[in-house]
């Protein structure tokens, strides 16, 4: 059995209300649209299409699922309402105690390419947790992976959480036309611990025979070939 490593989420202030829930394993917050999706095209049973292609959807893609369920997810502690002021700028409001959102000064992101249909202002989900990992381990803080149905987009960052002793904020952009309530419990950041290593890269040409053998080995299974051949279970508790 693989050794289990400890990642700690330390609430920065004991006076913060109990609504600030501990980050949860990502597998416990799988989006509803993924749960309800059909595993096969047109909701049919498994079959082989022309050219040997199978009729699976993204629901059958294990790497896609692995991304969604990797690490831990920080959620919004309370409803946040987004309205627009007289200048047409988006304003964030909440009722509970504590700071949830802050605005970055535009001078902090000169020349940063803002995606189409997003506001040119950058906000931040204010971090409430200090994240601690074992020596040699860092964390990727990123937008909830493959979850693009949210009205905001979190920027990604890697923090050496074995040495960093402060809460980690999550800068984000929001769709420029969005107004309404972002509900409590919405995933706002995914945290994935990983071990730091030094790497080098080389470029090679595949051995044709080895590749043919691998393809035949892989497709010996019609269903769940990836899972049967190469997948390793990941555990986050």
C-alpha atoms as a printed R data frame, in Angstrom:
    type eleno elety resid chain resno       x      y       z
1   ATOM     1    CA   UNK     A     1   0.000  0.000   0.000
2   ATOM     2    CA   UNK     A     2   1.297  3.442  -0.900
3   ATOM     3    CA   UNK     A     3   2.208  5.730   1.960
4   ATOM     4    CA   UNK     A     4  -0.400  8.440   2.531
5   ATOM     5    CA   UNK     A     5   0.939 11.975   2.768
6   ATOM     6    CA   UNK     A     6  -0.619 14.716   4.857
7   ATOM     7    CA   UNK     A     7  -1.842 18.030   3.463
8   ATOM     8    CA   UNK     A     8  -3.099 20.486   6.056
9   ATOM     9    CA   UNK     A     9  -5.656 23.251   5.524
10  ATOM    10    CA   UNK     A    10  -5.224 25.669   8.415
11  ATOM    11    CA   UNK     A    11  -7.981 28.261   8.884
12  ATOM    12    CA   UNK     A    12  -6.221 31.606   9.269
13  ATOM    13    CA   UNK     A    13  -8.538 32.954  11.961
14  ATOM    14    CA   UNK     A    14 -10.490 30.947  14.518
15  ATOM    15    CA   UNK     A    15 -13.015 33.783  14.724
16  ATOM    16    CA   UNK     A    16 -14.180 33.234  11.159
17  ATOM    17    CA   UNK     A    17 -17.715 31.801  11.079
18  ATOM    18    CA   UNK     A    18 -18.227 28.072  10.692
19  ATOM    19    CA   UNK     A    19 -19.523 28.600   7.148
20  ATOM    20    CA   UNK     A    20 -15.881 28.454   6.023
21  ATOM    21    CA   UNK     A    21 -15.876 24.747   5.347
22  ATOM    22    CA   UNK     A    22 -12.724 22.715   5.012
23  ATOM    23    CA   UNK     A    23 -11.638 22.068   1.429
24  ATOM    24    CA   UNK     A    24 -13.102 18.776   0.267
25  ATOM    25    CA   UNK     A    25 -11.684 15.962  -1.876
26  ATOM    26    CA   UNK     A    26 -12.530 16.895  -5.452
27  ATOM    27    CA   UNK     A    27 -14.266 13.556  -6.003
28  ATOM    28    CA   UNK     A    28 -17.012 14.680  -3.596
29  ATOM    29    CA   UNK     A    29 -17.837 17.733  -5.718
30  ATOM    30    CA   UNK     A    30 -18.268 16.276  -9.195
31  ATOM    31    CA   UNK     A    31 -20.418 18.720 -11.244
32  ATOM    32    CA   UNK     A    32 -24.059 17.765 -11.781
33  ATOM    33    CA   UNK     A    33 -23.714 18.120 -15.568
34  ATOM    34    CA   UNK     A    34 -21.032 15.415 -15.496
35  ATOM    35    CA   UNK     A    35 -23.082 13.096 -13.311
36  ATOM    36    CA   UNK     A    36 -26.095 13.371 -15.621
37  ATOM    37    CA   UNK     A    37 -24.158 13.024 -18.885
38  ATOM    38    CA   UNK     A    38 -24.593  9.902 -20.979
39  ATOM    39    CA   UNK     A    39 -21.570  7.641 -21.341
40  ATOM    40    CA   UNK     A    40 -22.487  6.889 -24.967
41  ATOM    41    CA   UNK     A    41 -23.463  9.010 -27.955
42  ATOM    42    CA   UNK     A    42 -27.230  9.552 -28.218
43  ATOM    43    CA   UNK     A    43 -27.627  7.635 -24.935
44  ATOM    44    CA   UNK     A    44 -27.272  4.337 -26.775
45  ATOM    45    CA   UNK     A    45 -25.549  1.209 -25.516
46  ATOM    46    CA   UNK     A    46 -21.897  0.551 -26.294
47  ATOM    47    CA   UNK     A    47 -21.168 -0.177 -29.939
48  ATOM    48    CA   UNK     A    48 -18.358  0.066 -32.476
49  ATOM    49    CA   UNK     A    49 -18.763  2.712 -35.168
50  ATOM    50    CA   UNK     A    50 -17.220  2.812 -38.629
51  ATOM    51    CA   UNK     A    51 -13.433  2.753 -38.632
52  ATOM    52    CA   UNK     A    52 -13.360  0.911 -35.318
53  ATOM    53    CA   UNK     A    53 -14.221  3.996 -33.305
54  ATOM    54    CA   UNK     A    54 -16.262  3.443 -30.168
55  ATOM    55    CA   UNK     A    55 -19.332  5.515 -29.346
56  ATOM    56    CA   UNK     A    56 -18.195  6.749 -25.946
57  ATOM    57    CA   UNK     A    57 -18.552 10.362 -24.794
58  ATOM    58    CA   UNK     A    58 -16.276 12.343 -22.483
59  ATOM    59    CA   UNK     A    59 -17.999 10.447 -19.646
60  ATOM    60    CA   UNK     A    60 -15.942  7.404 -20.711
61  ATOM    61    CA   UNK     A    61 -12.660  9.353 -20.731
62  ATOM    62    CA   UNK     A    62 -10.759  8.385 -17.574
63  ATOM    63    CA   UNK     A    63  -8.110 11.170 -17.909
64  ATOM    64    CA   UNK     A    64 -10.951 13.725 -18.076
65  ATOM    65    CA   UNK     A    65 -12.441 12.254 -14.906
66  ATOM    66    CA   UNK     A    66  -9.054 12.063 -13.196
67  ATOM    67    CA   UNK     A    67  -8.626 15.804 -13.726
68  ATOM    68    CA   UNK     A    68 -12.030 16.584 -12.204
69  ATOM    69    CA   UNK     A    69 -11.369 14.403  -9.143
70  ATOM    70    CA   UNK     A    70  -7.714 15.265  -8.446
71  ATOM    71    CA   UNK     A    71  -6.779 17.013  -5.225
72  ATOM    72    CA   UNK     A    72  -9.093 19.167  -3.177
73  ATOM    73    CA   UNK     A    73 -11.668 21.858  -3.893
74  ATOM    74    CA   UNK     A    74 -12.229 25.098  -2.003
75  ATOM    75    CA   UNK     A    75 -15.848 26.227  -2.098
76  ATOM    76    CA   UNK     A    76 -17.607 29.549  -1.728
77  ATOM    77    CA   UNK     A    77 -18.637 29.999   1.947
78  ATOM    78    CA   UNK     A    78 -21.816 31.999   1.250
79  ATOM    79    CA   UNK     A    79 -23.983 33.381  -1.529
80  ATOM    80    CA   UNK     A    80 -22.311 36.240  -3.386
81  ATOM    81    CA   UNK     A    81 -24.438 38.639  -5.421
82  ATOM    82    CA   UNK     A    82 -22.987 40.315  -8.500
83  ATOM    83    CA   UNK     A    83 -24.614 43.568  -9.632
84  ATOM    84    CA   UNK     A    84 -23.503 46.538 -11.731
85  ATOM    85    CA   UNK     A    85 -22.990 50.081 -10.509
86  ATOM    86    CA   UNK     A    86 -23.729 53.329 -12.363
87  ATOM    87    CA   UNK     A    87 -20.485 52.949 -14.306
88  ATOM    88    CA   UNK     A    88 -21.464 49.482 -15.506
89  ATOM    89    CA   UNK     A    89 -18.801 47.882 -13.294
90  ATOM    90    CA   UNK     A    90 -19.513 44.613 -11.527
91  ATOM    91    CA   UNK     A    91 -19.869 44.796  -7.758
92  ATOM    92    CA   UNK     A    92 -19.738 41.823  -5.373
93  ATOM    93    CA   UNK     A    93 -21.890 41.769  -2.243
94  ATOM    94    CA   UNK     A    94 -22.416 39.285   0.591
95  ATOM    95    CA   UNK     A    95 -24.120 39.394   3.980
96  ATOM    96    CA   UNK     A    96 -21.975 37.145   6.199
97  ATOM    97    CA   UNK     A    97 -18.920 38.267   8.155
98  ATOM    98    CA   UNK     A    98 -15.477 38.080   6.580
99  ATOM    99    CA   UNK     A    99 -13.930 39.218   3.328
100 ATOM   100    CA   UNK     A   100 -14.717 37.011   0.350
101 ATOM   101    CA   UNK     A   101 -13.788 39.049  -2.751
102 ATOM   102    CA   UNK     A   102 -11.249 41.802  -3.414
103 ATOM   103    CA   UNK     A   103 -10.400 43.804  -6.535
104 ATOM   104    CA   UNK     A   104  -6.926 43.901  -8.054
105 ATOM   105    CA   UNK     A   105  -5.532 47.236  -9.163
106 ATOM   106    CA   UNK     A   106  -5.334 47.327 -12.980
107 ATOM   107    CA   UNK     A   107  -1.671 48.297 -12.623
108 ATOM   108    CA   UNK     A   108  -1.018 44.801 -11.268
109 ATOM   109    CA   UNK     A   109  -1.775 43.060 -14.568
110 ATOM   110    CA   UNK     A   110  -0.441 45.254 -17.402
111 ATOM   111    CA   UNK     A   111  -0.791 43.620 -20.797
112 ATOM   112    CA   UNK     A   112  -2.450 40.514 -19.373
113 ATOM   113    CA   UNK     A   113  -4.625 38.983 -22.131
114 ATOM   114    CA   UNK     A   114  -8.226 38.948 -20.953
115 ATOM   115    CA   UNK     A   115 -10.317 36.197 -22.596
116 ATOM   116    CA   UNK     A   116 -13.152 37.274 -24.849
117 ATOM   117    CA   UNK     A   117 -16.428 37.977 -23.043
118 ATOM   118    CA   UNK     A   118 -14.697 38.533 -19.696
119 ATOM   119    CA   UNK     A   119 -14.408 41.775 -17.732
120 ATOM   120    CA   UNK     A   120 -11.033 43.502 -17.989
121 ATOM   121    CA   UNK     A   121 -10.873 43.715 -14.204
122 ATOM   122    CA   UNK     A   122  -9.236 40.990 -12.115
123 ATOM   123    CA   UNK     A   123 -10.762 40.038  -8.772
124 ATOM   124    CA   UNK     A   124  -9.603 37.654  -6.062
125 ATOM   125    CA   UNK     A   125 -11.280 35.014  -3.970
126 ATOM   126    CA   UNK     A   126  -9.612 35.860  -0.668
127 ATOM   127    CA   UNK     A   127  -7.798 32.859   0.773
128 ATOM   128    CA   UNK     A   128  -8.876 31.737   4.228
129 ATOM   129    CA   UNK     A   129  -6.606 28.711   4.502
130 ATOM   130    CA   UNK     A   130  -2.863 28.260   4.937
131 ATOM   131    CA   UNK     A   131  -1.965 25.097   3.013
132 ATOM   132    CA   UNK     A   132   0.867 22.959   4.377
133 ATOM   133    CA   UNK     A   133   2.484 20.028   2.567
134 ATOM   134    CA   UNK     A   134   5.444 17.752   3.382
135 ATOM   135    CA   UNK     A   135   8.959 18.857   2.491
136 ATOM   136    CA   UNK     A   136   9.528 18.765  -1.267
137 ATOM   137    CA   UNK     A   137   5.848 19.086  -2.190
138 ATOM   138    CA   UNK     A   138   4.100 22.035  -3.828
139 ATOM   139    CA   UNK     A   139   0.480 22.666  -4.819
140 ATOM   140    CA   UNK     A   140  -1.154 23.727  -8.058
141 ATOM   141    CA   UNK     A   141  -3.957 26.213  -7.350
142 ATOM   142    CA   UNK     A   142  -6.194 26.417 -10.394
143 ATOM   143    CA   UNK     A   143  -9.700 26.772 -11.797
144 ATOM   144    CA   UNK     A   144 -11.799 23.672 -11.015
145 ATOM   145    CA   UNK     A   145 -10.553 21.431 -13.798
146 ATOM   146    CA   UNK     A   146 -12.877 20.852 -16.771
147 ATOM   147    CA   UNK     A   147 -15.592 22.870 -15.019
148 ATOM   148    CA   UNK     A   148 -16.223 25.666 -17.509
149 ATOM   149    CA   UNK     A   149 -19.876 26.196 -16.660
150 ATOM   150    CA   UNK     A   150 -18.951 28.680 -13.941
151 ATOM   151    CA   UNK     A   151 -19.337 32.435 -14.648
152 ATOM   152    CA   UNK     A   152 -15.741 33.102 -13.608
153 ATOM   153    CA   UNK     A   153 -12.280 31.797 -14.519
154 ATOM   154    CA   UNK     A   154  -9.612 31.335 -11.844
155 ATOM   155    CA   UNK     A   155  -5.994 32.001 -12.758
156 ATOM   156    CA   UNK     A   156  -3.499 29.223 -12.041
157 ATOM   157    CA   UNK     A   157  -0.491 29.351  -9.775
158 ATOM   158    CA   UNK     A   158   2.001 26.955  -8.203
159 ATOM   159    CA   UNK     A   159   2.875 27.576  -4.550
160 ATOM   160    CA   UNK     A   160   5.679 25.850  -2.652
161 ATOM   161    CA   UNK     A   161   3.374 25.058   0.229
162 ATOM   162    CA   UNK     A   162   6.068 23.297   2.228
163 ATOM   163    CA   UNK     A   163   7.726 26.679   2.780
164 ATOM   164    CA   UNK     A   164   4.870 29.207   2.446
165 ATOM   165    CA   UNK     A   165   3.075 30.253   5.620
166 ATOM   166    CA   UNK     A   166   0.229 32.501   4.474
167 ATOM   167    CA   UNK     A   167  -3.217 31.938   2.954
168 ATOM   168    CA   UNK     A   168  -3.287 31.627  -0.830
169 ATOM   169    CA   UNK     A   169  -5.622 33.951  -2.729
170 ATOM   170    CA   UNK     A   170  -7.205 32.880  -6.024
171 ATOM   171    CA   UNK     A   171  -7.329 35.680  -8.639
172 ATOM   172    CA   UNK     A   172 -10.185 35.338 -11.110
173 ATOM   173    CA   UNK     A   173 -11.934 37.013 -14.015
174 ATOM   174    CA   UNK     A   174 -15.699 37.091 -14.430
175 ATOM   175    CA   UNK     A   175 -17.907 37.111 -17.505
176 ATOM   176    CA   UNK     A   176 -18.494 40.763 -18.303
177 ATOM   177    CA   UNK     A   177 -22.262 40.449 -18.673
178 ATOM   178    CA   UNK     A   178 -22.817 38.278 -15.612
179 ATOM   179    CA   UNK     A   179 -25.124 39.485 -12.847
180 ATOM   180    CA   UNK     A   180 -26.887 37.359 -10.295
181 ATOM   181    CA   UNK     A   181 -26.027 35.150  -7.343
182 ATOM   182    CA   UNK     A   182 -23.067 32.792  -7.235
183 ATOM   183    CA   UNK     A   183 -24.381 30.275  -4.700
184 ATOM   184    CA   UNK     A   184 -22.759 29.055  -1.531
185 ATOM   185    CA   UNK     A   185 -20.871 25.815  -2.119
186 ATOM   186    CA   UNK     A   186 -19.733 26.750  -5.646
187 ATOM   187    CA   UNK     A   187 -16.229 25.364  -6.340
188 ATOM   188    CA   UNK     A   188 -13.852 28.324  -6.591
189 ATOM   189    CA   UNK     A   189 -10.397 26.713  -6.625
190 ATOM   190    CA   UNK     A   190  -8.856 23.260  -7.042
191 ATOM   191    CA   UNK     A   191  -5.712 22.449  -5.053
192 ATOM   192    CA   UNK     A   192  -3.511 19.602  -6.303
193 ATOM   193    CA   UNK     A   193  -0.407 18.631  -4.317
194 ATOM   194    CA   UNK     A   194   2.589 17.287  -6.241
195 ATOM   195    CA   UNK     A   195   6.209 16.382  -5.604
196 ATOM   196    CA   UNK     A   196   8.841 18.721  -7.000
197 ATOM   197    CA   UNK     A   197  11.409 17.070  -9.266
198 ATOM   198    CA   UNK     A   198  14.069 18.163 -11.712
199 ATOM   199    CA   UNK     A   199  13.370 17.084 -15.289
200 ATOM   200    CA   UNK     A   200  15.084 17.013 -18.660
201 ATOM   201    CA   UNK     A   201  13.404 16.284 -21.994
202 ATOM   202    CA   UNK     A   202  14.538 14.412 -25.079
203 ATOM   203    CA   UNK     A   203  12.921 13.933 -28.477
204 ATOM   204    CA   UNK     A   204  12.761 10.445 -29.992
205 ATOM   205    CA   UNK     A   205  10.988  8.641 -32.810
206 ATOM   206    CA   UNK     A   206   8.698  5.797 -31.842
207 ATOM   207    CA   UNK     A   207   9.629  2.229 -32.696
208 ATOM   208    CA   UNK     A   208   6.907  1.230 -35.139
209 ATOM   209    CA   UNK     A   209   6.746 -2.391 -34.064
210 ATOM   210    CA   UNK     A   210   6.605 -1.501 -30.378
211 ATOM   211    CA   UNK     A   211   3.822  0.993 -31.081
212 ATOM   212    CA   UNK     A   212   1.822 -1.596 -33.037
213 ATOM   213    CA   UNK     A   213   2.234 -4.089 -30.192
214 ATOM   214    CA   UNK     A   214   1.098 -1.501 -27.681
215 ATOM   215    CA   UNK     A   215  -1.975 -0.561 -29.717
216 ATOM   216    CA   UNK     A   216  -2.990 -4.218 -29.978
217 ATOM   217    CA   UNK     A   217  -2.413 -4.719 -26.254
218 ATOM   218    CA   UNK     A   218  -4.419 -1.598 -25.418
219 ATOM   219    CA   UNK     A   219  -7.407 -2.428 -27.610
220 ATOM   220    CA   UNK     A   220  -7.647 -6.024 -26.466
221 ATOM   221    CA   UNK     A   221 -10.362 -4.561 -24.263
222 ATOM   222    CA   UNK     A   222 -13.322 -3.038 -26.082
223 ATOM   223    CA   UNK     A   223 -14.643 -1.321 -22.974
224 ATOM   224    CA   UNK     A   224 -12.557  0.702 -20.496
225 ATOM   225    CA   UNK     A   225  -9.294 -0.042 -22.303
226 ATOM   226    CA   UNK     A   226  -7.388  2.784 -20.613
227 ATOM   227    CA   UNK     A   227  -8.573  1.788 -17.165
228 ATOM   228    CA   UNK     A   228  -7.672 -1.856 -17.752
229 ATOM   229    CA   UNK     A   229  -4.249 -1.164 -19.231
230 ATOM   230    CA   UNK     A   230  -2.602  1.860 -17.656
231 ATOM   231    CA   UNK     A   231  -4.732  3.644 -15.059
232 ATOM   232    CA   UNK     A   232  -3.619  3.968 -11.437
233 ATOM   233    CA   UNK     A   233  -6.040  4.931  -8.702
234 ATOM   234    CA   UNK     A   234  -5.375  8.256  -6.985
235 ATOM   235    CA   UNK     A   235  -6.410  8.823  -3.389
236 ATOM   236    CA   UNK     A   236  -7.325 12.142  -1.751
237 ATOM   237    CA   UNK     A   237  -9.045 12.064   1.619
